[in-house]
């Protein structure tokens, strides 16, 4: 036998449950559930400049899988480590690496000129392209890739950047596939990347 105080709670709970089910069914019937449940799109049109002064756009990704990493040339640890690991994956791919785009996009357009990117990337695989642009161009690409980047002042008056440290794997059509995992042997990561050639 149900307690008298519990009975109204059961009725309210049943009503709320049926209301939620009804709303979900109504949204589904109107085509709204599909839209609500869809993940945020990652990527989009951009126009930036590489370390050689050449224009690179989202169209440059077409026909090749692409690895994209966001960082900055004054980064003390995460960026150089990640760029070294990407370089090791490209090396492990051998000649197949020529069929892969690898982009390092600046989150610090104030300091990261094409010349600064060229100097910085000289220590890594030559197939890595450093992309930069004006603050508006960078803000647009950061928004399209859902990248967090924030200037953090330092005591000496200089600044560093907090930023998303994710490697984006884009397919041959320039569509986001998944974050690319570098926490494995370069040969394993290379074999994974070859599947998208």
N, C-alpha and C positions, 0 to 999 in steps of 0.2 A: 504494500500500500504506500502511495507517495505522500511525503510530508507536505503539509498545506503551504509552507513557505517555498518549497521547491517547485510546486506546480506552476505558479505564474512565471518563474524563470524559464521553465521548459517551454511554455507557450511563447514567451518573448523570443527565446532562442530559435524555436522552430519558425517563427514569423520572419526573424532576421535572416535565417538561412534561406528560406524560400524567396525572400526579397533579393538576396545576392544572386541566387541561381537565376531568378527572373531577369535581373539586370544583365547578367553575363549572356543569357540567351538572346536578349533583345539586342545587345551590342553585336553579338555574332551574326544575327539575322541582318543587321544593318551594315555588316562588313567592318565594324569598328574594332573588334577584338584582334583581328589580324594586324591592324595598324598599331594598336596599343602594344601588342606583344613583340613587334618587330624590333630587333636591336638597332641602336643608333648606327647610321652609316659611317664608315671610316674611310677617309680619302676624299678626293675631289680635285677639280682643276687648280693648278698652280703654275706660276712662272717664276723661276729663280735663276741664279747665276752660279756656275761651278767655279772651281779654283783656277780654271784657265780662262775665265771670262766668257765661256760659252753659255747660251741660254738652255736651260733644262725645264721641260714642262711635264705635266702628267702624261702627255702623249708619248714622251720618251720611254715610258715604262712598257708600252704596248709590245707584245711579242716576247717578253722576257720576264721571268720571275724577278722580283725586286725585294731587297732587304733595305729597310729604312730605319735609321737610328737618329734620334734627336739629341744634340748636346752642344758644347761650346768649347772653344780652343783654350780657355783658361781653366777648364775642368781638371782638378788635381788627380782624380782616381778612377771613377766609374767610366768616363769616356775613353781614356787611353786603354784601359783594360778591355773594354768592349770592342773597340776598334782593332786591337791586337787579336782578339778571339775571332772576329769576322775575317780578318786577314788570314788567319790560320785555316778557316773553313774554305776560303777561296783558294788557298794554296793546295788544300787537300782535294779540291775539285779538278785540279789540273787544267787542261784546255777547256773543259766545260765551264769554267769560271768566266770565260769570255762571253758566255751567253746569259750572264746574270748581271743585273744592275745592283749596285751597292751604294746607297746614298747616306751621307752624314749631313743632316740638316741642322743649321745653327738655330739656337734659341736666343742668341745674343748678337743681334745684327749691329748693335752699337760698336762692338769691338771686332766682330768677325767679318772682315772684308774678304774678298776673293784672295788677296795676297796673303792674309793671315791664315786662311784655310789651306792654301797651297803649302805654306811653310809647315804648318801643323801636320798635314797629312803625308808629308815626305817620309815620315818614319813608318808608314803602314803600306799595305798592298796598293800598288799603283792603280788598280781598278776601282778603288774607292773614290767616289766623287763627293767633294764637300760643297754643299749648296747653301747659299746665303742670298740676302736681298734686303730691301728697305724694311723698316719696322712694320709697315702695312702688309707687305707681302708675307713676312714671317708670321704676323698675327693671324693672317688668313689660313696659312697652312697648319699652324698649331691648332686652330679651331677645327679645321676639317679632319685632323687626325686625333682629335680629343687629347691633345698633349697639354699637360700642366707645366707651366714655366713661370717662375717668379724670381725677380731680382732680390737678393738678400745683401744688405749693406754689411761691410766688414769694419772692424775698429779702425783700420788705417785709412779709411775714406774710400777704399776700393769696394768692389762688390763681387759676389759670386752668384750663381744661378741654381735654384732648386728646379729640378725638371723630371719628367717621366723618363724612366730608363728602360723602356720597352723596345724590342726589335720587332718591327712590323714586317710580316711576310705578305707580299702582294703577289697575286697570280699573273699570268701572261696578259690578262685583260685589265690589269691595274686594280683588281678587286682585292679587298682585304681577306686573307685566308685565316691567319691566327698569329699570335705572338710566336716568334721563332726562338726555340730553346737552344741556348749555347752551353748549357750545363751538361755537356757530354763530350766525348772525344770528337775532334774536328772531322774525322773520317765518317762518324755516324751522322753528324749534322750535314756534311756534304752529301751523303747518300740520301738523306731526307730532302734536301734542296733539289737534287737531281730529278726527283719525281715531278717537279713543276716545270721542267724544261720543255 
